[in-house]
């Protein structure tokens, strides 16, 4: 967030102010040198003798300020990140009485920012001082050498007078350019951080022959699928299963077994390294991502709600839905009753991330959003994990209605969520070690039992 606000603002300000100033200074410099060469090439050459000194001095200064400006922007980002994190986790900070620790961390990061900013500004402040010294030195050289030349009749007194003025005119744009160079260094430091984000690898574009699908029946098949987030070791290894339209498939297993990875592969947030995934007999890579996901709906463990009305949050599932369809979806999701008890009903405002309503109510709204989307493939990731028993019954009823006639993939640890599944796949270390219904798996008396 600091990169897309502070760093972008930094770059924007420099582009708005410095670019015009640099353009003006360069034009002035070119014009001044042209006039000086016309009047006296010899005095012009003498005037330009200060340029190597200026370049050397600038190089010495900018070598230090460039690094310090980068450090300043980094420290500013860290400080802003710390503030945002502390504000978001304020309840946890209070609960564990960690106020002093948080304040100490803030002071430490603030001190780092203060130090890097102080030295960046200090070193950059040398530039105008250096230019003033060189300006006066240039004036003295022209006056001295010009006087000798005038005594020898090489130039006139008038040319010397004009040159003393032109030498100031020559160093003024150099001074301006030097001052702007500081701003440019700061902007470059910010731009590098912005381009770090812009250069991040985007979600891979769809294949050239990828198509849009209007109707999906919901048949999903994994054929010897292997996938790894890193180069070494597979997260999912040689997985095969077949889900028929309307079936419910539950993924069960310990933490890190690869359950969420299976969901990521079905929804194409990642592509398999080996094997193939088929939707209605068609390779998943042959379907455009947007088209594929338009036939899916997700109900996740941490259901996210946007700042706005309840109606707007439910309608997020399908933006062209009517108010009547929104209400009907809420009824199917068992959310209508609690919505009507709120002060403004469906027009009640909720804070960012659902502040002001309970976790169970957030989950019911998330289910209503999925109902409204009317998907053919439904993905439930720990949808009832952090809900009390009474609310869980309501959510379970809503989920059963939602799953009816849809191909559903369920990740759950609670028994009542998965025991009605048509297939239960037991994952361990990325492999399917058992599969079957609840009853058949219990009879096996294996890992599931």
Secondary structure, DSSP 4 states (H G I P E B T S, - for coil): -HIIIIIHHHHHHHHHHHHHHHHHHHHHHHHHHHHHHHH-HHHHHHHTHHHHHHHHHHHHHHHHHHHHHHHHHHHHHHHHHHHHHHHHTHHHHHHTT-HHHHHHHHHHHHHHHHHHHHHHHHHHTHHHHHHHHHHHHHHHHHHHHHHHHHHTTSS-HHHHHHHHHHHHHHHHHHHHHHHHHHHHHHHHHHHHHHHHHHTSPPPPPPPTT-B--S-----EEEEEEEE-SSSSS-SEEEEEEEE-TT-EEEEE-STTSSHHHHHHHHTTSS--SEEEEEETTEEGGGB-HHHHHTTEEEE-SS----SEEHHHHHHTT-TT--HHHHHHHHHHTT-HHHHHTSTTGGG-EE-GGGTTS-HHHHHHHHHHHHHHHT-SEEEEESTTTT--HHHHHHHHHHHHHHHTTSEEEEE-SSHHHHTT-SEEEEEETTEEEEEE-HHHHHHHTSS--
